Amino acid sequence: MFSFFEKKNYIADILDGMYDIHCHLLPGVDDGSPNAEHSAVLLKRLEDLGIRGIYFTPHIINGTYRSLGEAELRTEFAAFRYDGNIDIRLAAEYFIDDRFQEHMAGSPLAMGGNNILAEFSMSGYSLHAFDILFETTISGLEIIIAHPERYYFVQERGRDKVIKLIRQHQLQLNLLSLTGFHGSAAKKCAERLLEEGRYSFVGTDTHSNTYIDAMQKSTVSKKIFDKVNALKENNRSLFN
């Protein structure tokens, strides 16, 4: 029977015991946290919600933001002072552009040894990009596609060839996609991919307080909550 007192399933409750593999909290390097003080506030909020570990995944996009490479990002990470209890580590979110293979051939910022977080353009793709990803996996690296539900070419069910190509890789769900935070099309696509069991990982993609506020206010069905909660063990494996 329906009850007005039925427990609500808040997105933020998924963070309890979670190891996050996608955020933009390395200060001053991309469109995420602008400074160390802001990062400290965000990390404290995430710790209070139960986050145990987190990978900083700054954007690496040729010609965008400060266009920092791996060496510079490692220096920035080493300089960041943090005295909380979250296990913080450094990786990156690589844009699949004309320098992607160059980064992979160097010393890429990976998670769990050999897992690379990669993203497409929101508005389009090329078959060459999938060739690049295939060659990367041959070299021994594993690709995790960030937030596939946000790409219009994944949202369109008719693009079967594209869907088949992107599903050859591990997929990472953005938590807030399930709330409409990234639009109704992303929400619908996220629910579909989750129902089909396509996701391997889940991330917050936290950039600012707005993201955490939204996670604390938003709820999902128990069925969705349980399916997302089950992905947390895969996240944890990248911290071993």
C-alpha positions in Angstrom: 0.0 0.0 0.0 1.2 3.5 -0.8 2.4 5.4 2.3 3.1 9.1 2.7 5.8 8.0 5.1 7.6 5.8 2.6 11.4 6.3 2.7 12.8 8.6 0.1 15.8 7.5 -1.9 18.1 10.5 -2.0 20.9 10.5 -4.6 23.2 11.8 -1.8 22.7 8.5 0.1 24.5 6.7 -2.6 27.6 8.6 -1.6 27.8 6.8 1.7 30.8 4.5 1.4 31.4 5.4 -2.2 34.7 5.8 -4.0 34.2 8.5 -6.6 36.0 8.2 -10.0 35.0 11.5 -11.6 35.2 15.0 -10.3 36.8 18.4 -11.0 38.2 19.4 -7.7 41.9 19.9 -8.5 41.9 23.7 -8.1 42.4 26.2 -10.8 43.0 23.9 -13.8 39.7 23.6 -15.6 36.0 24.5 -15.2 35.8 23.0 -11.8 37.0 24.3 -8.4 38.7 27.7 -8.9 41.0 27.5 -5.8 42.3 25.3 -3.0 39.9 26.9 -0.4 36.9 26.0 -2.6 38.2 22.4 -3.1 38.6 22.0 0.7 35.0 23.0 1.3 33.7 20.6 -1.4 35.8 17.8 -0.1 34.6 18.3 3.5 31.0 18.2 2.2 31.6 15.0 0.3 33.4 13.5 3.3 30.4 14.3 5.5 28.2 12.5 3.0 30.3 9.4 3.2 32.7 9.5 0.3 35.8 7.5 1.2 38.0 7.9 -1.9 38.0 10.2 -4.9 40.0 10.6 -8.2 40.5 14.1 -9.3 39.9 14.0 -13.1 40.8 17.4 -14.6 40.0 17.9 -18.2 42.8 17.3 -20.7 41.7 19.0 -23.9 44.1 20.5 -26.4 43.7 24.3 -26.5 41.2 24.5 -23.7 41.4 25.8 -20.1 45.1 26.0 -19.2 46.0 23.1 -21.5 48.0 21.4 -18.8 49.7 18.1 -19.5 50.3 15.2 -17.2 53.5 16.5 -15.7 52.0 19.9 -14.9 48.9 18.3 -13.4 51.0 16.0 -11.2 52.8 19.1 -9.9 49.5 20.8 -9.2 48.2 17.8 -7.4 51.4 17.4 -5.3 51.1 21.1 -4.3 47.5 20.7 -3.1 47.3 20.5 0.7 44.5 18.3 2.1 44.1 17.2 5.7 40.8 15.3 5.5 40.0 11.6 5.6 39.2 11.0 1.9 41.7 9.0 -0.1 42.4 11.5 -2.9 44.2 10.4 -6.1 44.9 11.9 -9.5 43.7 10.8 -12.9 42.3 12.8 -15.8 39.3 13.1 -18.1 40.8 12.9 -21.6 39.0 14.5 -24.5 39.2 12.3 -27.6 41.0 14.8 -29.9 44.0 14.8 -32.2 46.4 14.6 -29.3 44.7 11.7 -27.4 47.1 9.0 -28.8 50.1 11.2 -27.9 48.9 11.3 -24.3 48.3 7.5 -24.2 51.8 6.8 -25.6 53.3 8.9 -22.8 52.6 8.6 -19.1 48.8 8.9 -19.0 46.9 9.6 -15.7 45.1 6.4 -15.2 42.9 4.8 -12.5 43.6 1.5 -11.0 46.7 1.0 -13.1 45.4 1.1 -16.6 41.9 2.6 -16.8 41.5 5.8 -18.8 38.5 8.1 -18.4 37.7 9.5 -21.8 35.0 11.8 -23.2 33.5 12.7 -26.5 32.3 16.0 -27.7 28.7 16.5 -26.5 27.5 17.4 -29.9 29.2 14.9 -32.2 31.6 12.1 -32.9 33.7 10.6 -35.7 34.3 7.0 -36.5 38.0 7.8 -36.3 37.5 8.5 -32.6 36.4 4.9 -32.1 39.4 3.7 -34.1 41.6 5.6 -31.7 39.9 4.0 -28.7 40.3 0.5 -30.2 44.0 1.1 -30.8 44.3 2.3 -27.2 42.8 -0.9 -25.9 45.2 -2.9 -28.0 48.1 -1.2 -26.2 46.8 -2.5 -22.9 44.8 0.4 -21.6 41.1 0.1 -20.7 38.7 2.9 -21.7 36.0 4.2 -19.4 33.6 6.3 -21.4 32.5 9.2 -19.2 28.7 10.0 -19.0 27.6 8.4 -22.3 24.0 9.3 -21.5 24.9 13.0 -22.1 25.9 12.5 -25.8 23.2 13.2 -28.2 24.4 10.4 -30.5 23.9 7.9 -27.7 20.5 9.4 -26.7 19.2 8.7 -30.2 18.1 5.0 -30.2 18.3 4.7 -34.0 22.1 5.1 -34.2 22.6 1.4 -33.6 26.1 1.3 -35.0 27.3 4.1 -32.6 25.6 2.4 -29.7 27.4 -0.9 -30.5 30.7 0.9 -30.8 30.5 2.8 -27.5 29.3 -0.3 -25.6 32.5 -2.1 -26.4 34.0 0.0 -23.6 33.3 0.4 -19.9 30.7 3.1 -19.2 30.5 5.6 -16.3 27.2 7.0 -15.2 26.9 10.6 -13.9 24.7 10.4 -10.8 23.0 13.7 -11.5 22.0 12.5 -15.0 19.3 10.5 -13.2 17.7 13.6 -11.8 17.3 15.7 -15.0 20.3 17.9 -14.0 21.8 17.4 -17.4 18.5 17.5 -19.2 15.5 15.3 -19.8 17.1 13.4 -22.7 20.2 12.5 -20.6 17.8 11.3 -17.8 15.9 9.1 -20.1 19.0 7.7 -21.7 20.7 7.1 -18.3 17.6 5.2 -17.1 17.6 3.1 -20.2 21.4 2.2 -20.0 21.1 1.4 -16.3 18.1 -0.8 -16.9 20.0 -2.7 -19.6 23.0 -3.2 -17.2 25.4 -1.2 -19.5 27.1 0.8 -16.8 30.3 -0.4 -15.0 31.0 2.7 -12.9 29.3 5.7 -11.4 30.7 9.2 -10.7 29.6 12.5 -9.3 31.3 14.7 -11.8 31.4 17.3 -9.0 32.4 20.8 -10.2 30.9 23.0 -7.5 28.5 23.3 -4.5 25.6 23.3 -7.0 26.3 19.6 -7.8 26.4 18.6 -4.1 23.2 20.6 -3.4 21.4 18.9 -6.3 22.5 15.4 -5.0 21.1 16.2 -1.5 17.8 17.5 -2.8 17.1 14.9 -5.6 15.5 11.5 -5.2 15.1 8.4 -7.4 13.0 5.3 -7.3 14.2 2.4 -5.1 14.8 0.3 -8.2 17.2 2.9 -9.6 18.8 3.5 -6.3 19.6 -0.2 -5.8 21.0 -0.6 -9.3 23.3 2.5 -8.9 24.4 1.4 -5.4 25.5 -1.9 -6.8 28.1 -0.1 -9.1 30.0 1.2 -6.1 32.0 -2.0 -5.7 33.4 -1.6 -9.2 34.5 1.9 -8.3 36.2 0.7 -5.2 38.2 -1.8 -7.2 40.0 1.1 -8.9 41.5 2.1 -5.6 43.2 -1.3 -4.8 
